Amino acid sequence: MAYELTTWKPFRDLAHLGDFDRMRREMDRLWGTFFEDTVERRAKEESVWLPSVDVSETKNDLVVKAELPGMDPKDIDITLSDGHLMIKGQKKHEKEEKDEDYHFVERSYGSFVRAVHLPKEVKHDKINASYKNGVLKIVLPKSEEAKTKEVKIKVE
């Protein structure tokens, strides 16, 4: 059996003008779809807002802090159910700029929900929440059973 070496010509099969046009249209469609999807995805990601949440633990309390800049405390709803702390709210933002040559108004609205699983039981009747400088702070006192007892261990 004899083998023959031939020169590879990748565009040989595109000799017909119709095939080349079809390939160009397909490539244009693929690139267009790729960039459209990227722009749409970025727009959707930027329109979704979730506040940052920090959870810390002290000897007696669980402390949850949520960054909620520019919100009115009456637009924040906090509930505790089945060991989950739910922080819900409605964010409303309006920005207006006026000058001699232009008038610019920008509005954004949206709701959010953040759920925090609490690792320990808390005293439901002693929970305290405060809102200052755009930060919501929730202090959840641990139940007596949930407080860890410190045991000294002697090293020999």
C-alpha positions as a Markdown table, in Angstrom:
| # | Residue | x | y | z |
|---|---|---|---|---|
| 1 | Met | 0.0 | 0.0 | 0.0 |
| 2 | Ala | 1.5 | 3.3 | -1.0 |
| 3 | Tyr | 0.8 | 6.6 | 0.7 |
| 4 | Glu | 1.0 | 10.0 | -1.0 |
| 5 | Leu | 1.9 | 13.2 | 0.7 |
| 6 | Thr | -0.2 | 16.2 | -0.4 |
| 7 | Thr | -0.1 | 19.9 | 0.6 |
| 8 | Trp | -3.0 | 20.8 | 2.9 |
| 9 | Lys | -5.0 | 23.8 | 1.6 |
| 10 | Pro | -7.6 | 24.7 | 4.2 |
| 11 | Phe | -9.5 | 27.1 | 1.9 |
| 12 | Arg | -9.6 | 24.7 | -1.0 |
| 13 | Asp | -13.1 | 23.6 | -0.1 |
| 14 | Leu | -14.3 | 27.2 | 0.1 |
| 15 | Ala | -13.6 | 27.9 | -3.6 |
| 16 | His | -17.2 | 28.5 | -4.2 |
| 17 | Leu | -18.2 | 32.0 | -3.2 |
| 18 | Gly | -21.5 | 30.8 | -1.6 |
| 19 | Asp | -19.6 | 28.5 | 0.9 |
| 20 | Phe | -17.3 | 31.4 | 1.9 |
| 21 | Asp | -20.3 | 33.8 | 2.4 |
| 22 | Arg | -22.1 | 31.2 | 4.4 |
| 23 | Met | -19.1 | 30.7 | 6.7 |
| 24 | Arg | -18.6 | 34.4 | 7.1 |
| 25 | Arg | -22.3 | 34.9 | 8.1 |
| 26 | Glu | -22.1 | 32.0 | 10.6 |
| 27 | Met | -19.0 | 33.5 | 12.2 |
| 28 | Asp | -20.6 | 37.0 | 12.4 |
| 29 | Arg | -23.7 | 35.4 | 14.0 |
| 30 | Leu | -21.5 | 33.5 | 16.6 |
| 31 | Trp | -19.5 | 36.6 | 17.5 |
| 32 | Gly | -22.6 | 38.7 | 17.7 |
| 33 | Thr | -24.3 | 36.2 | 20.0 |
| 34 | Phe | -21.2 | 36.0 | 22.2 |
| 35 | Phe | -21.0 | 39.7 | 22.7 |
| 36 | Glu | -24.7 | 40.3 | 23.1 |
| 37 | Asp | -24.9 | 37.6 | 25.7 |
| 38 | Thr | -21.9 | 39.1 | 27.6 |
| 39 | Val | -23.5 | 42.6 | 27.6 |
| 40 | Glu | -26.9 | 41.2 | 28.7 |
| 41 | Arg | -25.4 | 39.1 | 31.4 |
| 42 | Arg | -23.4 | 42.0 | 32.7 |
| 43 | Ala | -26.5 | 44.2 | 32.8 |
| 44 | Lys | -28.5 | 41.6 | 34.7 |
| 45 | Glu | -25.6 | 41.1 | 37.2 |
| 46 | Glu | -25.3 | 44.8 | 37.8 |
| 47 | Ser | -29.1 | 45.2 | 38.4 |
| 48 | Val | -29.2 | 42.5 | 41.1 |
| 49 | Trp | -28.1 | 43.9 | 44.5 |
| 50 | Leu | -27.5 | 41.9 | 47.6 |
| 51 | Pro | -26.2 | 43.5 | 50.8 |
| 52 | Ser | -22.9 | 42.3 | 52.2 |
| 53 | Val | -23.4 | 40.4 | 55.5 |
| 54 | Asp | -20.9 | 39.7 | 58.3 |
| 55 | Val | -21.6 | 37.1 | 61.0 |
| 56 | Ser | -19.5 | 37.0 | 64.2 |
| 57 | Glu | -19.7 | 35.3 | 67.5 |
| 58 | Thr | -18.8 | 36.5 | 71.0 |
| 59 | Lys | -19.0 | 34.6 | 74.2 |
| 60 | Asn | -22.6 | 35.7 | 74.8 |
| 61 | Asp | -24.0 | 36.8 | 71.4 |
| 62 | Leu | -24.2 | 36.2 | 67.7 |
| 63 | Val | -23.8 | 39.5 | 65.8 |
| 64 | Val | -25.0 | 40.0 | 62.2 |
| 65 | Lys | -24.1 | 43.1 | 60.3 |
| 66 | Ala | -25.5 | 44.0 | 56.9 |
| 67 | Glu | -24.4 | 46.9 | 54.7 |
| 68 | Leu | -27.6 | 48.7 | 53.6 |
| 69 | Pro | -26.4 | 52.1 | 52.5 |
| 70 | Gly | -29.0 | 54.8 | 51.8 |
| 71 | Met | -31.9 | 52.7 | 53.0 |
| 72 | Asp | -34.7 | 53.8 | 55.3 |
| 73 | Pro | -35.0 | 51.6 | 58.4 |
| 74 | Lys | -38.8 | 51.3 | 57.8 |
| 75 | Asp | -38.0 | 49.6 | 54.5 |
| 76 | Ile | -36.1 | 46.8 | 56.3 |
| 77 | Asp | -37.9 | 43.6 | 57.6 |
| 78 | Ile | -36.1 | 41.2 | 59.9 |
| 79 | Thr | -37.6 | 37.8 | 60.9 |
| 80 | Leu | -36.3 | 34.7 | 62.7 |
| 81 | Ser | -37.7 | 31.3 | 61.9 |
| 82 | Asp | -36.4 | 27.8 | 62.3 |
| 83 | Gly | -32.8 | 29.0 | 63.0 |
| 84 | His | -32.7 | 31.3 | 60.0 |
| 85 | Leu | -32.5 | 35.0 | 60.2 |
| 86 | Met | -34.1 | 36.7 | 57.2 |
| 87 | Ile | -33.3 | 40.2 | 56.2 |
| 88 | Lys | -35.6 | 41.6 | 53.6 |
| 89 | Gly | -35.9 | 45.1 | 52.1 |
| 90 | Gln | -36.8 | 47.4 | 49.3 |
| 91 | Lys | -34.1 | 49.6 | 48.0 |
| 92 | Lys | -35.1 | 52.9 | 46.3 |
| 93 | His | -32.4 | 55.2 | 44.9 |
| 94 | Glu | -32.9 | 58.4 | 42.9 |
| 95 | Lys | -30.2 | 60.7 | 41.7 |
| 96 | Glu | -30.8 | 64.0 | 40.0 |
| 97 | Glu | -28.2 | 66.4 | 38.6 |
| 98 | Lys | -29.1 | 69.7 | 37.0 |
| 99 | Asp | -26.9 | 72.2 | 35.2 |
| 100 | Glu | -27.4 | 74.9 | 32.7 |
| 101 | Asp | -27.0 | 72.6 | 29.8 |
| 102 | Tyr | -28.3 | 69.3 | 31.0 |
| 103 | His | -30.7 | 67.6 | 33.4 |
| 104 | Phe | -29.9 | 64.0 | 34.5 |
| 105 | Val | -32.2 | 61.7 | 36.6 |
| 106 | Glu | -31.4 | 58.1 | 37.5 |
| 107 | Arg | -33.6 | 55.8 | 39.5 |
| 108 | Ser | -33.2 | 52.3 | 40.7 |
| 109 | Tyr | -35.5 | 50.1 | 42.7 |
| 110 | Gly | -35.3 | 46.6 | 43.8 |
| 111 | Ser | -36.0 | 44.2 | 46.6 |
| 112 | Phe | -33.6 | 41.8 | 48.3 |
| 113 | Val | -33.6 | 38.9 | 50.7 |
| 114 | Arg | -30.7 | 37.6 | 52.7 |
| 115 | Ala | -30.9 | 34.5 | 54.8 |
| 116 | Val | -28.4 | 33.7 | 57.5 |
| 117 | His | -28.3 | 30.2 | 59.2 |
| 118 | Leu | -27.7 | 30.7 | 62.9 |
| 119 | Pro | -25.3 | 28.0 | 64.2 |
| 120 | Lys | -26.7 | 28.2 | 67.8 |
| 121 | Glu | -30.0 | 28.7 | 69.6 |
| 122 | Val | -30.8 | 32.3 | 70.6 |
| 123 | Lys | -33.0 | 34.1 | 73.1 |
| 124 | His | -35.9 | 35.2 | 70.8 |
| 125 | Asp | -37.2 | 37.8 | 73.2 |
| 126 | Lys | -33.8 | 39.5 | 73.7 |
| 127 | Ile | -32.9 | 40.2 | 70.0 |
| 128 | Asn | -31.9 | 43.8 | 69.3 |
| 129 | Ala | -31.5 | 45.6 | 66.0 |
| 130 | Ser | -30.0 | 49.0 | 65.2 |
| 131 | Tyr | -29.3 | 50.9 | 62.0 |
| 132 | Lys | -26.6 | 53.6 | 61.8 |
| 133 | Asn | -24.6 | 55.0 | 58.9 |
| 134 | Gly | -25.9 | 52.5 | 56.5 |
| 135 | Val | -25.1 | 49.4 | 58.6 |
| 136 | Leu | -27.8 | 47.2 | 60.1 |
| 137 | Lys | -26.5 | 45.5 | 63.3 |
| 138 | Ile | -28.5 | 42.6 | 64.8 |
| 139 | Val | -27.4 | 41.3 | 68.2 |
| 140 | Leu | -28.8 | 37.8 | 69.0 |
| 141 | Pro | -28.1 | 36.7 | 72.6 |
| 142 | Lys | -27.2 | 33.0 | 72.8 |
| 143 | Ser | -29.4 | 30.7 | 74.9 |
| 144 | Glu | -27.7 | 29.3 | 78.0 |
| 145 | Glu | -27.5 | 25.9 | 76.4 |
| 146 | Ala | -25.7 | 27.4 | 73.4 |
| 147 | Lys | -23.0 | 29.2 | 75.4 |
| 148 | Thr | -19.9 | 27.2 | 75.3 |
| 149 | Lys | -18.4 | 26.4 | 78.6 |
| 150 | Glu | -14.6 | 26.9 | 78.9 |
| 151 | Val | -12.7 | 24.1 | 80.5 |
| 152 | Lys | -9.1 | 24.5 | 81.6 |
| 153 | Ile | -6.9 | 21.6 | 80.7 |
| 154 | Lys | -3.7 | 21.2 | 82.6 |
| 155 | Val | -0.6 | 20.4 | 80.6 |
| 156 | Glu | 2.0 | 18.2 | 82.3 |
